[in-house]
Amino acid sequence: MITTLPRCTNLTLNMNHQLLNRELAADDPWQLDTNPFERERHTQMLRLSLAQGSITNALEVGCAAGAFTEKLAPYCQRLTVIDVVARAIARARRRLKETPHISWIVSDVQQFSTNELFDLIVVAEVLYYLGDKAEMRAAVQNLVRVLAPGGHLVFGSARDANCWRWGHAAGAETVISMLNETLIEVERLECRSESVNEDCLLARFRKPVSAP
Ligand SMILES: C[S@@+](CC[C@H](N)C(=O)[O-])C[C@H]1O[C@@H](n2cnc3c(N)ncnc32)[C@H](O)[C@@H]1O
């Protein structure tokens, strides 16, 4: 029993990496540039990201080929972009070309570590790739740790029901309740289309200035 758990986690991790790598080899991974649902989702994510005013130091988690990075970058004095797949970072970096205010890092959201604090973190359609709810919680805690007091976190995800249907451990509602344990939810909205697979929640959170 004790040795099965890590093996399962590694297996899930490897399968996820293979799937992600395959998707990231496509012309338009996840159709983030061409699908009207995804474009509207990015428009709403950008609106939520800009709601706090000017952005000094932002973190984007899970950039794929840079479709949202390209929208967010012009509004940030500094931007750190992380993704667990090297190909994602390479593609996003190529797309953004000469942008010295962006730092690119290949890292798993759970292991990402820095002494910096961010006044904005954006993490959308990423956390359901993690192996189980414990990993999702660890990732949430890691992100809350690097969020500056008074800073904002924009979260997005397919809803629980779709994530379960796709074989993931959990989705939006589960992670939103984890985030609500330490952050203050400021705004929430739903993006959906006619397709059953296109239904996500977006939420903006603020970190209390005197967080525990
Ligand atoms: C569906 S894309 C989402 C792209 C973008 N965030 C958006 O909302 O349009 C998921 C991205 O998250 C990355 N990802 C998945 N698991 C991750 C992890 N554990 N740590 C960091 N990035 C991860 C994938 O490699 C992929 O580029």
PDBQT file of the ligand as one rigid body, heavy atoms in Angstrom, charges set to zero:
ROOT
HETATM    1  C1  LIG A 301      -4.919  23.940 -20.909  1.00  0.00    +0.000 C 
HETATM    2  S1  LIG A 301      -3.373  24.785 -20.817  1.00  0.00    +0.000 S 
HETATM    3  C2  LIG A 301      -3.907  26.321 -20.073  1.00  0.00    +0.000 C 
HETATM    4  C3  LIG A 301      -3.282  27.533 -20.687  1.00  0.00    +0.000 C 
HETATM    5  C4  LIG A 301      -3.695  28.868 -20.070  1.00  0.00    +0.000 C 
HETATM    6  N1  LIG A 301      -3.393  28.920 -18.662  1.00  0.00    +0.000 N 
HETATM    7  C5  LIG A 301      -5.144  29.162 -20.283  1.00  0.00    +0.000 C 
HETATM    8  O1  LIG A 301      -5.919  29.261 -19.331  1.00  0.00    +0.000 OA
HETATM    9  O2  LIG A 301      -5.524  29.318 -21.464  1.00  0.00    +0.000 OA
HETATM   10  C6  LIG A 301      -2.566  23.994 -19.403  1.00  0.00    +0.000 C 
HETATM   11  C7  LIG A 301      -1.118  24.377 -19.248  1.00  0.00    +0.000 C 
HETATM   12  O3  LIG A 301      -0.737  24.075 -17.894  1.00  0.00    +0.000 OA
HETATM   13  C8  LIG A 301       0.516  23.429 -17.886  1.00  0.00    +0.000 C 
HETATM   14  N2  LIG A 301       0.627  22.598 -16.662  1.00  0.00    +0.000 N 
HETATM   15  C9  LIG A 301      -0.005  21.437 -16.408  1.00  0.00    +0.000 A 
HETATM   16  N3  LIG A 301       0.346  20.959 -15.209  1.00  0.00    +0.000 NA
HETATM   17  C10 LIG A 301       1.214  21.860 -14.679  1.00  0.00    +0.000 A 
HETATM   18  C11 LIG A 301       1.942  21.917 -13.454  1.00  0.00    +0.000 A 
HETATM   19  N4  LIG A 301       1.836  20.937 -12.549  1.00  0.00    +0.000 N 
HETATM   20  N5  LIG A 301       2.749  22.979 -13.216  1.00  0.00    +0.000 NA
HETATM   21  C12 LIG A 301       2.858  23.974 -14.152  1.00  0.00    +0.000 A 
HETATM   22  N6  LIG A 301       2.205  23.954 -15.336  1.00  0.00    +0.000 NA
HETATM   23  C13 LIG A 301       1.391  22.921 -15.612  1.00  0.00    +0.000 A 
HETATM   24  C14 LIG A 301       0.513  22.609 -19.160  1.00  0.00    +0.000 C 
HETATM   25  O4  LIG A 301       1.799  22.225 -19.569  1.00  0.00    +0.000 OA
HETATM   26  C15 LIG A 301      -0.186  23.566 -20.130  1.00  0.00    +0.000 C 
HETATM   27  O5  LIG A 301       0.739  24.384 -20.798  1.00  0.00    +0.000 OA
ENDROOT
TORSDOF 0
